[in-house]
Amino acid sequence: MKHLSIGKKFLILAIFSIATIIGVGLYSLYNTATTFAWVDDVYNTAQDVQDIALDIGEPLNKVHQLSLLIVTIPQQKEQFNLNIEQQAIIKNLDEIIAKWQARDDIVKYQTSFNQFQQAWTQYKTLSSYTIQTLLEGYREAAFINASGAEQQQFDVLLFAFHQWMTEHIKNAKQIQVDATKTYQLTLIVIIISFSLFILLVSFFNFYTAQLIVKPINKAVAIANAIANGNLQNQITDITRDESGQLLQSLAQMQNQLREQIAEEKRIADEAMRINQALDSVTTQVLITDNNYKIIYMNKALKNFFQQEADNFRRELPQFDPAQLLNNSIDVLHKDASAHRELLARLQTTEKSKLDLEGLTIEYMLTPVINEQGERIGFVKEFNNRTQEVATEQEIKQVIHAASQGDFKQRIQLTQKVGFFKAVSENINHIMDLNQQVLQDTMRMFAALAKGDLTQAITHNYIGDFAQLKTDANTTVMKLTSVMELIQASAQTIDETAETLLQNNLSLNQRTESQAAALEETAASIEEMTSTIQQNANNAKQANDLAINARKDAQAGGEIVAATIQAMTNINQSSKRVADIIGVINDIAFQTNLLALNAAVEAARAGEQGRGFAVVAGEVRNLAQRSAEAAKEIRLLIQDSVNKINEGSILVNQSGEALQRIFTAVKKVSDIIADITDASQEQTLGIHQVNKAISQMDEMTQQNNTMVTQAMEANETMREQASQLTQQVAFFQLKNTTKVVPNLTSNTQKTVKQLPQSPSKVTLPVFKHENYKHLEKMQERQKSKTTQRQTQVTLKTHDDDWEDF
């Protein structure tokens, strides 16, 4: 025995122990099986009692309660509903009782069960009678039956029910008594067997311990040294028995511990580097263990909690940034249970949000998984979005104001950095640019609608805004040039009409003088010759004046033609501006589509894209507003085009009037040439005096008629010039003054009263009816000349803007 190995020694002990245990175990197994059978009976009995109480006892009480409730409720509808419920319970009870009756073990309780079944049948009969009586309208009788016979039968039913349950309980108690006796016997046998077993094992262990205690003590000493941190122990004298194997294992353990400590030091160094790195990053990081206790917070998170401690305490009064470490993470959440549920089901990284008064914080939760796939903690990364949310709200307000036509709102740039500062600056720049463009365009077109051509867009723009500025200013310049040409044409027409008036009046006076000379012809041939010569000279002068007037009228016609061409160019420029407005409208439409696409992408992005979706929606409203503004500008330009077309019509009418004036002047020139030829023929001879006088009388009558026609044409031309001047007086140009429609010239001059014709002219022989008509026209001309006698000075200054 002494020379056996420890394993063999323990093998002998094990065989003996196993044999003893098997014997005791078989005996115990037999008694245990018997006990299990009794326990099973007890369990089944207890389960039966529970089932009877739940399936039968409670429904019985419910049926009786409903029966009493039915007879006490006056509403028939409620009575009907309660009756339906009662019948359903009775039907269910019948089914349950039938199942109990079909069981094999019911014979144990046959007597009590039969009594219960009979009592139940009688109770159902009385209950049915109560309901039937109530439904027939005898409520008092039903109440008496329910509280009387039915109540007594229910008491009998409960007594039978309790008797049935009591038999079950008695059966269970008997089984318990038998099981207790068997347990006591088994316990005595086991105690005796194990007492003998313990004595034998103790003796064998004491003997064996003496053989292995020495090497074990050595192993303990080495183990203590290793436990104290000494991993340099020299392990020698290793035998081949179990003690030697133990020492060999200690040697291997010592080597493995040295390697493990070195590895743990390396891991600790890596953990320290990671810790220092986390303390250096700006991301706010928190780490908890698997029990939700905070085990780490980096410096960024600690600083954040210190700075926002007051905001946290508003809704989390227990919040203390100095006490967070090694505390539960529940202190950071109002609903700690919901947050724990989130952590419990966390498998991958999830995002969530913490809303506090004055703070909007987003955080990401990530489970920490070890190499074995076990979750050992959580990492929580915080992101303070308070400023971002405030910026998004500011952007939303500014965009909404712009969509309502208010471009004065701006985003505050204080406390904004990075992306949000750049976005805010760009949106403010867009607001400034749009506000300036709209103000310049509205100012210019509002002035244009009032006839003020002095306004222009002076700010510098790029892109389509620059093209809009160029085309709008070009339109005003073209329209100004046309108005200046029309003004010049009106002035030329006025001067020409004045010249013709002077010539006609002069011709009228000379015609009267010629008539007077004809009256005195009989007295003196020589005086008549002188008069005829004077008439010839005057006719020649009138011919020269008529030629000059015809040239002036022709020049006026050319100016009007140039005016018509300028009007056409302005019309084309206006159409080009309208096309550009159409392009702007298309750009607004495309912007609207892009904003819609951005809203769709933002919807796909979910929570992160919500703020951008709001911005995209407001940008779409701004695009629609721009489209409406472009439409209004297009309407203003269309109105300007219509007015230019009206001006073109007036210019065409002026050209036609000038053409008529030119024709009339040509006729006057031809008539005056005829007068000149006639006057020269009168000088051929005195001997033809009588014939010449007759011819002069005839020519004088013709001259009078022609002069009348010329004055009428002159009057018409002046009226046309006045109308043209009144039309262009609506527009205000640079470096011009107002043109009074009834003035005769645009240069500084004084219109003096023309000399009156002789008050008395005696024409006994040559007087004609046309002279009366001529006298009436002279009187009208004198009246008009008197009204225009006041000297008018037209000033011209480079820096003045006047209406004409």
Backbone hydrogen bonds, N-H to C=O, Kabsch-Sander energy under -0.5 kcal/mol:
donor,donor_aa,acceptor,acceptor_aa,energy
4,L,1,M,-0.8
9,K,5,S,-2.6
10,F,6,I,-2.7
11,L,7,G,-1.6
12,I,8,K,-2.6
13,L,9,K,-2.2
14,A,10,F,-2.5
15,I,11,L,-2.9
16,F,12,I,-2.5
17,S,13,L,-2.5
18,I,14,A,-3.3
19,A,15,I,-2.5
20,T,16,F,-2.4
21,I,17,S,-3.0
22,I,18,I,-3.1
23,G,19,A,-2.3
24,V,20,T,-2.7
25,G,21,I,-3.1
26,L,22,I,-3.0
27,Y,23,G,-2.1
28,S,24,V,-2.8
29,L,25,G,-3.2
30,Y,26,L,-2.3
31,N,27,Y,-2.2
32,T,28,S,-2.8
33,A,29,L,-2.8
34,T,30,Y,-2.2
35,T,31,N,-2.7
36,F,32,T,-3.3
37,A,33,A,-2.1
38,W,34,T,-2.2
39,V,35,T,-3.4
40,D,36,F,-2.9
41,D,37,A,-2.1
42,V,38,W,-2.9
43,Y,39,V,-3.3
44,N,40,D,-3.1
45,T,41,D,-2.9
46,A,42,V,-3.1
47,Q,43,Y,-3.2
48,D,44,N,-2.8
49,V,45,T,-2.7
50,Q,46,A,-2.5
51,D,47,Q,-3.1
52,I,48,D,-3.2
53,A,49,V,-2.5
54,L,50,Q,-2.7
55,D,51,D,-3.6
56,I,51,D,-0.5
56,I,52,I,-1.9
57,G,52,I,-2.5
58,E,53,A,-1.8
60,L,56,I,-2.3
61,N,57,G,-1.9
62,K,58,E,-2.3
63,V,59,P,-2.8
64,H,60,L,-2.2
65,Q,61,N,-2.5
66,L,62,K,-2.5
67,S,63,V,-2.1
68,L,64,H,-2.2
69,L,65,Q,-2.5
70,I,66,L,-2.5
71,V,67,S,-1.3
72,T,68,L,-0.6
72,T,69,L,-0.6
73,I,69,L,-1.0
73,I,70,I,-0.6
79,Q,75,Q,-2.0
80,F,76,Q,-2.8
81,N,77,K,-2.2
82,L,78,E,-2.6
83,N,79,Q,-2.3
84,I,80,F,-2.1
85,E,81,N,-2.1
86,Q,82,L,-2.5
87,Q,83,N,-2.7
88,A,84,I,-1.9
89,I,85,E,-1.8
90,I,86,Q,-2.5
91,K,87,Q,-2.5
92,N,88,A,-2.1
93,L,89,I,-2.4
94,D,90,I,-2.4
95,E,91,K,-1.8
96,I,92,N,-2.1
97,I,93,L,-2.8
98,A,94,D,-2.1
99,K,95,E,-1.8
100,W,96,I,-2.0
101,Q,97,I,-2.1
102,A,98,A,-1.3
103,R,100,W,-1.1
106,I,103,R,-0.7
107,V,104,D,-0.9
108,K,105,D,-1.3
109,Y,106,I,-1.2
110,Q,107,V,-1.0
113,F,109,Y,-2.4
114,N,110,Q,-2.5
115,Q,111,T,-2.2
116,F,112,S,-2.2
117,Q,113,F,-2.6
118,Q,114,N,-2.5
119,A,115,Q,-2.4
120,W,116,F,-2.3
121,T,117,Q,-2.1
122,Q,118,Q,-2.3
123,Y,119,A,-2.2
124,K,120,W,-2.3
125,T,121,T,-1.7
126,L,122,Q,-2.1
127,S,123,Y,-2.8
128,S,124,K,-2.6
129,Y,125,T,-2.0
130,T,126,L,-2.2
131,I,127,S,-2.3
132,Q,128,S,-2.7
133,T,129,Y,-2.7
134,L,130,T,-2.1
135,L,131,I,-2.7
136,E,132,Q,-1.6
137,G,134,L,-1.6
138,Y,133,T,-2.3
139,R,137,G,-1.4
142,A,138,Y,-2.1
143,F,139,R,-2.4
144,I,140,E,-2.6
145,N,141,A,-2.5
146,A,142,A,-2.5
147,S,143,F,-2.4
148,G,144,I,-1.1
150,E,145,N,-2.8
152,Q,148,G,-2.4
153,Q,149,A,-2.6
154,F,150,E,-2.2
155,D,151,Q,-1.9
156,V,152,Q,-2.1
157,L,153,Q,-2.6
158,L,154,F,-2.6
159,F,155,D,-2.3
160,A,156,V,-2.5
161,F,157,L,-2.4
162,H,158,L,-2.6
163,Q,159,F,-2.2
164,W,160,A,-2.1
165,M,161,F,-2.1
166,T,162,H,-2.4
167,E,163,Q,-1.9
168,H,164,W,-1.3
169,I,165,M,-2.0
170,K,166,T,-2.7
171,N,167,E,-2.2
172,A,168,H,-2.0
173,K,169,I,-2.2
174,Q,170,K,-2.1
175,I,171,N,-2.0
176,Q,172,A,-1.9
177,V,173,K,-2.1
178,D,174,Q,-2.2
179,A,175,I,-2.3
180,T,176,Q,-1.9
181,K,177,V,-1.9
182,T,178,D,-2.1
183,Y,179,A,-2.2
184,Q,180,T,-2.2
185,L,181,K,-2.0
186,T,182,T,-2.3
187,L,183,Y,-2.4
188,I,184,Q,-1.8
189,V,185,L,-2.0
190,I,186,T,-2.4
191,I,187,L,-2.3
192,I,188,I,-2.2
193,S,189,V,-2.4
194,F,190,I,-2.7
195,S,191,I,-1.9
196,L,192,I,-2.0
197,F,193,S,-2.2
198,I,194,F,-2.4
199,L,195,S,-2.0
200,L,196,L,-2.1
201,V,197,F,-2.3
202,S,198,I,-2.5
203,F,199,L,-2.0
204,F,200,L,-2.3
205,N,201,V,-2.7
206,F,202,S,-2.4
207,Y,203,F,-2.0
208,T,204,F,-2.6
209,A,205,N,-2.7
210,Q,206,F,-1.3
211,L,207,Y,-0.8
211,L,208,T,-0.7
212,I,208,T,-1.2
213,V,209,A,-1.9
216,I,212,I,-1.8
217,N,213,V,-2.9
218,K,214,K,-2.2
219,A,215,P,-2.3
220,V,216,I,-2.7
221,A,217,N,-2.5
222,I,218,K,-2.3
223,A,219,A,-2.6
224,N,220,V,-3.0
225,A,221,A,-2.3
226,I,222,I,-2.5
227,A,223,A,-2.7
228,N,224,N,-2.1
229,G,226,I,-1.6
230,N,225,A,-2.7
231,L,229,G,-1.0
235,I,233,N,-0.7
236,T,234,Q,-0.7
239,T,237,D,-0.6
245,Q,241,D,-2.7
246,L,242,E,-2.5
247,L,243,S,-2.5
248,Q,244,G,-2.7
249,S,245,Q,-2.4
250,L,246,L,-2.5
251,A,247,L,-2.4
252,Q,248,Q,-2.3
253,M,249,S,-3.0
254,Q,250,L,-2.8
255,N,251,A,-2.1
256,Q,252,Q,-2.7
257,L,253,M,-2.9
258,R,254,Q,-2.0
259,E,255,N,-2.1
260,Q,256,Q,-3.0
261,I,257,L,-3.1
262,A,258,R,-2.0
263,E,259,E,-2.4
264,E,260,Q,-3.2
265,K,261,I,-2.4
266,R,262,A,-2.0
267,I,263,E,-2.6
268,A,264,E,-2.8
269,D,265,K,-2.5
270,E,266,R,-2.3
271,A,267,I,-2.8
272,M,268,A,-2.5
273,R,269,D,-2.4
274,I,270,E,-2.6
275,N,271,A,-2.7
276,Q,272,M,-2.8
277,A,273,R,-2.5
278,L,274,I,-2.8
279,D,275,N,-2.0
280,S,276,Q,-1.0
280,S,277,A,-0.5
281,V,277,A,-1.3
284,Q,382,F,-0.9
285,V,283,T,-0.7
286,L,380,K,-2.1
287,I,296,Y,-2.5
288,T,378,F,-2.5
289,D,293,K,-2.1
290,N,376,I,-0.7
292,Y,289,D,-1.6
294,I,327,N,-3.1
295,I,287,I,-2.6
296,Y,287,I,-1.6
298,N,285,V,-1.9
302,K,298,N,-2.2
303,N,299,K,-2.8
304,F,300,A,-2.0
305,F,301,L,-2.7
306,Q,302,K,-2.3
307,Q,303,N,-2.6
308,E,304,F,-2.4
309,A,306,Q,-0.8
312,F,308,E,-2.1
313,R,309,A,-2.3
314,R,310,D,-1.0
315,E,311,N,-0.6
315,E,312,F,-0.9
316,L,312,F,-2.5
319,F,316,L,-2.2
323,Q,320,D,-1.7
324,L,321,P,-0.6
326,N,294,I,-2.9
327,N,324,L,-2.1
329,I,292,Y,-2.5
331,V,328,S,-1.2
332,L,329,I,-1.7
333,H,330,D,-1.8
336,A,334,K,-0.8
339,H,335,D,-1.7
340,R,336,A,-2.3
341,E,337,S,-2.2
342,L,338,A,-2.0
343,L,339,H,-2.2
344,A,340,R,-2.5
345,R,341,E,-1.7
346,L,343,L,-0.9
350,E,365,L,-2.2
352,S,363,Y,-2.4
354,L,361,I,-3.8
355,D,353,K,-0.5
356,L,354,L,-0.6
356,L,359,L,-1.9
359,L,356,L,-2.0
361,I,354,L,-2.2
362,E,383,N,-2.9
363,Y,352,S,-2.3
364,M,381,E,-2.1
365,L,350,E,-3.1
366,T,379,V,-2.4
368,V,377,G,-2.8
369,I,367,P,-0.6
370,N,374,E,-2.6
373,G,370,N,-1.9
376,I,368,V,-2.8
376,I,374,E,-0.5
377,G,368,V,-0.8
378,F,288,T,-1.8
379,V,366,T,-2.9
380,K,286,L,-3.6
381,E,364,M,-2.3
382,F,284,Q,-2.8
382,F,380,K,-0.5
383,N,362,E,-2.5
385,R,360,T,-2.2
385,R,383,N,-0.9
389,V,385,R,-2.9
390,A,386,T,-2.3
391,T,387,Q,-2.6
392,E,388,E,-2.7
393,Q,389,V,-2.2
394,E,390,A,-2.3
395,I,391,T,-2.8
396,K,392,E,-2.4
397,Q,393,Q,-2.3
398,V,394,E,-2.5
399,I,395,I,-2.8
400,H,396,K,-2.5
401,A,397,Q,-2.4
402,A,398,V,-2.4
403,S,399,I,-2.4
404,Q,400,H,-1.1
405,G,402,A,-1.8
406,D,401,A,-2.9
407,F,405,G,-0.8
416,K,413,L,-1.4
420,F,417,V,-0.8
421,K,417,V,-0.8
422,A,418,G,-2.2
423,V,419,F,-2.9
424,S,420,F,-2.4
425,E,421,K,-2.7
426,N,422,A,-2.5
427,I,423,V,-2.6
428,N,424,S,-2.5
429,H,425,E,-2.4
430,I,426,N,-2.4
431,M,427,I,-2.5
432,D,428,N,-2.7
433,L,429,H,-2.8
434,N,430,I,-2.7
435,Q,431,M,-2.6
436,Q,432,D,-2.5
437,V,433,L,-2.7
438,L,434,N,-2.6
439,Q,435,Q,-2.4
440,D,436,Q,-2.7
441,T,437,V,-2.8
442,M,438,L,-2.9
443,R,439,Q,-2.5
444,M,440,D,-2.4
445,F,441,T,-2.6
446,A,442,M,-2.3
447,A,443,R,-2.0
448,L,444,M,-2.3
449,A,445,F,-2.3
450,K,446,A,-1.1
451,G,448,L,-1.4
452,D,447,A,-3.1
453,L,451,G,-0.8
453,L,732,Q,-2.5
458,T,456,A,-0.6
465,F,462,I,-1.0
467,Q,463,G,-1.8
468,L,464,D,-2.6
469,K,465,F,-2.5
470,T,466,A,-2.7
471,D,467,Q,-2.7
472,A,468,L,-2.4
473,N,469,K,-2.7
474,T,470,T,-2.5
475,T,471,D,-2.3
476,V,472,A,-2.0
477,M,473,N,-2.5
478,K,474,T,-3.0
479,L,475,T,-2.5
480,T,476,V,-2.5
481,S,477,M,-2.6
482,V,478,K,-2.3
483,M,479,L,-2.4
484,E,480,T,-2.5
485,L,481,S,-2.4
486,I,482,V,-2.7
487,Q,483,M,-2.5
488,A,484,E,-2.7
489,S,485,L,-2.7
490,A,486,I,-2.8
491,Q,487,Q,-2.5
492,T,488,A,-2.7
493,I,489,S,-2.8
494,D,490,A,-2.3
495,E,491,Q,-2.7
496,T,492,T,-2.8
497,A,493,I,-2.8
498,E,494,D,-2.3
499,T,495,E,-2.6
500,L,496,T,-2.7
501,L,497,A,-2.4
502,Q,498,E,-2.5
503,N,499,T,-2.8
504,N,500,L,-3.1
505,L,501,L,-2.9
506,S,502,Q,-2.8
507,L,503,N,-3.3
508,N,504,N,-2.7
509,Q,505,L,-2.6
510,R,506,S,-2.6
511,T,507,L,-2.3
512,E,508,N,-2.2
513,S,509,Q,-2.8
514,Q,510,R,-3.0
515,A,511,T,-2.2
516,A,512,E,-2.4
517,A,513,S,-2.7
518,L,514,Q,-2.2
519,E,515,A,-1.5
520,E,516,A,-1.2
521,T,518,L,-0.8
523,A,520,E,-0.8
524,S,520,E,-1.6
528,M,524,S,-1.9
529,T,525,I,-2.6
530,S,526,E,-2.6
531,T,527,E,-2.3
532,I,528,M,-3.0
533,Q,529,T,-2.9
534,Q,530,S,-2.4
535,N,531,T,-2.6
536,A,532,I,-2.4
537,N,533,Q,-2.3
538,N,534,Q,-2.7
539,A,535,N,-2.8
540,K,536,A,-2.4
541,Q,537,N,-2.6
542,A,538,N,-3.0
543,N,539,A,-2.5
544,D,540,K,-2.4
545,L,541,Q,-2.7
546,A,542,A,-2.8
547,I,543,N,-2.4
548,N,544,D,-2.4
549,A,545,L,-2.6
550,R,546,A,-2.4
551,K,547,I,-2.1
552,D,548,N,-2.7
553,A,549,A,-2.6
554,Q,550,R,-2.3
555,A,551,K,-2.6
556,G,552,D,-2.5
557,G,553,A,-2.0
558,E,554,Q,-1.9
559,I,555,A,-2.3
560,V,556,G,-2.3
561,A,557,G,-2.1
562,A,558,E,-2.4
563,T,559,I,-2.5
564,I,560,V,-2.4
565,Q,561,A,-2.1
566,A,562,A,-2.4
567,M,563,T,-2.6
568,T,564,I,-2.0
569,N,565,Q,-2.1
570,I,566,A,-2.5
571,N,567,M,-2.3
572,Q,568,T,-2.2
573,S,569,N,-2.4
574,S,570,I,-2.5
575,K,571,N,-2.1
576,R,572,Q,-2.1
577,V,573,S,-2.3
578,A,574,S,-2.3
579,D,575,K,-2.2
580,I,576,R,-2.2
581,I,577,V,-2.4
582,G,578,A,-2.0
583,V,579,D,-2.0
584,I,580,I,-2.5
585,N,581,I,-2.4
586,D,582,G,-2.3
587,I,583,V,-2.5
588,A,584,I,-2.5
589,F,585,N,-2.1
590,Q,586,D,-2.8
591,T,587,I,-2.7
592,N,588,A,-2.1
593,L,589,F,-2.1
594,L,590,Q,-2.7
595,A,591,T,-2.7
596,L,592,N,-2.1
597,N,593,L,-2.6
598,A,594,L,-2.7
599,A,595,A,-2.1
600,V,596,L,-2.0
601,E,597,N,-2.6
602,A,598,A,-2.5
603,A,599,A,-2.0
604,R,600,V,-2.0
605,A,601,E,-1.7
606,G,602,A,-0.7
606,G,603,A,-0.8
608,Q,605,A,-0.8
609,G,606,G,-0.7
610,R,607,E,-1.3
613,A,609,G,-2.2
614,V,610,R,-1.8
615,V,611,G,-2.1
616,A,612,F,-3.1
617,G,613,A,-2.5
618,E,614,V,-2.3
619,V,615,V,-2.5
620,R,616,A,-2.1
621,N,617,G,-1.7
622,L,618,E,-2.2
623,A,619,V,-2.3
624,Q,620,R,-2.0
625,R,621,N,-2.2
626,S,622,L,-2.5
627,A,623,A,-2.2
628,E,624,Q,-2.0
629,A,625,R,-2.4
630,A,626,S,-2.8
631,K,627,A,-2.0
632,E,628,E,-2.1
633,I,629,A,-2.4
634,R,630,A,-2.4
635,L,631,K,-2.0
636,L,632,E,-2.2
637,I,633,I,-2.6
638,Q,634,R,-2.4
639,D,635,L,-2.2
640,S,636,L,-2.2
641,V,637,I,-2.6
642,N,638,Q,-2.2
643,K,639,D,-2.2
644,I,640,S,-2.5
645,N,641,V,-2.4
646,E,642,N,-2.2
647,G,643,K,-2.5
648,S,644,I,-2.5
649,I,645,N,-2.0
650,L,646,E,-2.2
651,V,647,G,-2.6
652,N,648,S,-2.5
653,Q,649,I,-2.4
654,S,650,L,-2.5
655,G,651,V,-2.6
656,E,652,N,-2.2
657,A,653,Q,-2.5
658,L,654,S,-2.8
659,Q,655,G,-2.2
660,R,656,E,-2.2
661,I,657,A,-2.6
662,F,658,L,-3.1
663,T,659,Q,-2.2
664,A,660,R,-2.6
665,V,661,I,-3.0
666,K,662,F,-2.2
667,K,663,T,-2.3
668,V,664,A,-2.7
669,S,665,V,-2.9
670,D,666,K,-2.5
671,I,667,K,-2.7
672,I,668,V,-2.9
673,A,669,S,-2.3
674,D,670,D,-2.1
675,I,671,I,-2.4
676,T,672,I,-2.6
677,D,673,A,-2.4
678,A,674,D,-2.5
679,S,675,I,-2.6
680,Q,676,T,-2.2
681,E,677,D,-1.9
682,Q,678,A,-1.3
683,T,679,S,-0.6
683,T,680,Q,-0.9
684,L,681,E,-1.5
685,G,682,Q,-0.6
688,Q,685,G,-0.9
689,V,686,I,-2.2
692,A,688,Q,-3.6
693,I,689,V,-3.7
694,S,690,N,-2.4
695,Q,691,K,-2.7
696,M,692,A,-3.5
697,D,693,I,-2.9
698,E,694,S,-2.5
699,M,695,Q,-3.2
700,T,696,M,-3.1
701,Q,697,D,-2.3
702,Q,698,E,-2.2
703,N,699,M,-3.4
704,N,700,T,-2.6
705,T,701,Q,-2.0
706,M,702,Q,-2.9
707,V,703,N,-3.1
708,T,704,N,-2.1
709,Q,705,T,-2.3
710,A,706,M,-2.9
711,M,707,V,-2.6
712,E,708,T,-2.2
713,A,709,Q,-2.7
714,N,710,A,-2.6
715,E,711,M,-2.6
716,T,712,E,-2.3
717,M,713,A,-2.5
718,R,714,N,-2.3
719,E,715,E,-2.1
720,Q,716,T,-2.4
721,A,717,M,-2.4
722,S,718,R,-2.4
723,Q,719,E,-2.4
724,L,720,Q,-2.5
725,T,721,A,-2.3
726,Q,722,S,-2.3
727,Q,723,Q,-2.1
728,V,724,L,-2.1
729,A,725,T,-1.2
730,F,727,Q,-1.1
731,F,728,V,-1.4
732,Q,451,G,-3.3
733,L,802,E,-1.4
735,N,800,D,-1.9
736,T,733,L,-0.7
740,V,738,K,-0.6
743,L,740,V,-2.0
749,K,792,V,-0.9
752,K,750,T,-0.8
763,L,761,V,-0.7
767,K,763,L,-1.1
771,Y,768,H,-1.2
772,K,768,H,-0.6
772,K,769,E,-0.9
773,H,769,E,-1.3
774,L,770,N,-2.4
775,E,771,Y,-2.4
776,K,772,K,-2.0
777,M,773,H,-1.9
778,Q,774,L,-2.2
779,E,775,E,-2.1
780,R,776,K,-2.1
781,Q,777,M,-2.4
782,K,778,Q,-2.5
783,S,779,E,-2.0
784,K,780,R,-2.3
785,T,781,Q,-2.5
786,T,782,K,-2.1
787,Q,783,S,-1.6
788,R,784,K,-1.5
789,Q,786,T,-1.1
792,V,749,K,-0.7
794,L,792,V,-0.5
795,K,793,T,-0.6
800,D,797,H,-0.9
802,E,733,L,-1.0
802,E,736,T,-0.8
804,F,731,F,-1.5
